[in-house]
Amino acid sequence: MSAFTEYFRSYQGGDEEQEEFRKIHSCPELMACIQETGFLPLLESGIEGYCAESLMGEECRFTEFPDGSWEWPLWQWKGSVLREGDCVYGKFFAGKAGFISRAWWPDFYNWRRSRNPKPEEGSIEDVLLSTLRKNGSMIARELRAACGFTGAKMRSRFDGYINRLQMACYVVTEDFVYPTDKHGREYGFGWSLLTTPEHLLGAEACRCERSPEESHQRMADHLTRLLPQATEKQIQRLLK
């Protein structure tokens, strides 16, 4: 059992020095944690301690400086994790973002797709997906403009549709694209580069030989072992 899994299993408290040792202090450690846990929400998940943010070492937490600039290693690692970490990222957990290892992705995809039929032809979701599939991948704001979400309050409507498509495993985040200043330096929180899981991973990587119900039970059993402090309701909320 890795230190990361042991951290989840003993989150109720203990020696502070030992707890800090179990925290994540580098991008490779974050990638290893995702592979070990299989499912890792980025921020607060509703289960105490179960998110990447809670696992960060003190030096990796969000820091704001007097001049208004900031540093947040966890946020800055996301792109590297998506490119190198053998995982999938999107708003998968009750509308909140998180990582799923490729080993567990077929089961997650299998279960969520079974609960969310293909969007009806001609619907807004269908238009968004068709546009995205035609282009392979698109920055969120480009997809929004291409599909006519350009008026007042249209961004929040667009975000709502994309969030639902991510929860249903029709859309994932491929990477993050950052604007640059006049000196060529990246800044800001970055723009999501959206795509479909089939385009990102290939159709074969999304296939699962189990029934949706078998996939669901397999994931629930895994999370129950990983998070003994969580209630059944909390685990089901992550998977629903």
Secondary structure, DSSP 4 states (H G I P E B T S, - for coil): --HHHHHHHTTT---HHHHHHHSB-SHHHHHHHHHHHSEEESS--SSTT-SHHHHB-GGGS-EE-TTS-EE-HHHHHHHHHHHHSSEEEEEEETTEEEEEETTTHHHHHHHHHHHSPPPPTTSHHHHHHHHHHHHSEEEHHHHHHHTT--STTHHHHHHHHHHHHHHTTS-EEEEEE--B-TTS-B-SS-EEEEE-HHHHH-GGGG--SS-HHHHHHHHHHHHHHH-TTS-HHHHHHHH-
